[in-house]
Amino acid sequence: MHTTISPSMLLQHIYSSATEFAIFTLGLDGTVSSWNAGAEVIFGFTENEMLDRTALVIFTPEDRAVGVPAQEMTNAADTGRAGDYRWHLRKNGERFWADGVMTPIRGQHGVLLGYLKILRDITERKLAQEEIMALSLADPLTGAANRAAFDSRAREMLDLCARGASPLHLLMIDLDHFKNVNDTLGHQAGDELLRQVANRLRHVGRSSDYLGRLGGDEFGMLQVGSNDLSSGGVLAEKIVATLAQPFEIGSAVVHISASIGIASATNDVVEPELLFKRADLALYKSKNSGRNCYHHFTEELNFAAHKRNLDSSELREAVTARLFSLVYQPIIDSGTGRAVAMEALIRFSGPVLSRYPVDYVIDLARELGLIFEIGSWVFAEAAMQLAKWRAAGIADVTLCINTCAKELLNDGYLASIDAAMANSGIVARDIEIELTERDAIDLKNTGSDVLETLVTAGFRLALDDFGIGYSSLSYLRTLPVATLKLDRSFLSGVPAEGDANAVASAVIKLAKDLNLRVVAEGVEEDVQAVFLRHIECQAFQGFLFSGAMRPDTATDWLLADRALSAVIN
């Protein structure tokens, strides 16, 4: 015999057992006429305490003062529903963030009898979102403004200058030979140095000066000064002097210096881009003048900058002669400890290019229009390497390939990767394409659908260096990415510092809510890996497991990794 479950029985079951949802009804006068177990759990009031009592007690004093409870009932009666997305109060006075809805209860002929309200406590999600929103304005490592916030403030201050305010000075500050600190003392020491540098910069300027971290070891300061366009040099001298004092990093004493470029807003500077370009040219002059100094922008620098001619010439020759190679760094599954992916990373050779950071050369390639040719080679070379791994019996590793907006927007991009896959025999699901937050936003702003095309074809997309300050929650919801790669700055202070742990946990929880896989970059210590496993980060990448390896070394490493896993399992 089958028992028929009536709609009323089903509704009664939901009402009685849904403890994650507060479900209650109100009369026309706003008094409570029913109060389920979920409402008892969420609000802390028992059914007996709330029946025939006004629901005002669950609203904050601010909302009661402006009539929100009555307005909610009016809106529900007039439109059929009223959203409830606000703070509420528990019995003990604690506030929580609710997400709910109120609907009218009507009898025969549409007569209004009362109201049904359903809500849930989403405080954890709300706080996680607020953490991410805060990260969109502040650099998580130093607390200074990030690049997006700094650019916005520069535009605001330029507008004030254009209306007759005092001139604006932009100082771009680059730490000399910062890489040596990372190489000799480790990245954690480098991070601590950046924090201490930011703290000194805050104190060397005036309270009205605006400090930002522009990326890596580069900072920026905005100062409204006198009509003397050289006045930014006074601040620059103070910065050079204060950064020349020794830094204590753990048990080590570190000495660094800074190169500074200064550009001042004059009548011909109305856009931040021009101001930044001029400051960058002045900074380049300081670096080429022995460092540990500052220079103002001059028109002579414009001529000297047309532009990095020797470097540009060598890069063109390198592209023609294919003077570059690939190395591979593993990405490790946090649960099994096995490598689940290999990221392909380019390295340049040649007497000049080999001395520069890869990011510098890539930026130069973008400027020269060479990035598509380089990127096509990278994809084809990496695809052939993956085919070799498949032939060697390494069948369960994904290949991660970096790209950028300029490459993706090239008309020949899709045809290029199709050809590479056809030649190598690999398929789209074998590849995860990585792009930075800035490139993803640039693509979105152009209206291009290339990312959607790639996903439809079967590729996975990863958002690289997440957290440097460009993306927002709205972009995370709309970008068709499957993986979030957390910038290594998120691990600064983890797990020793509670604030750092809270931020990392919030970001990973948000990613999980958005069904995104999370890869933590820059994992260098066992304690970091243990903490990341605890907060359910799915994968790691960093020197704790392996640095980037040449293809033959990477092959041996993968085979050994598989062999070890087979023994363990």
Summary of the structure (lengths in Angstrom):
residues: 569
radius of gyration: 28.9
end to end distance: 48.4
largest distance: 94.6
contacts: 1814
relative contact order: 0.07
helix: 48%
strand: 23%
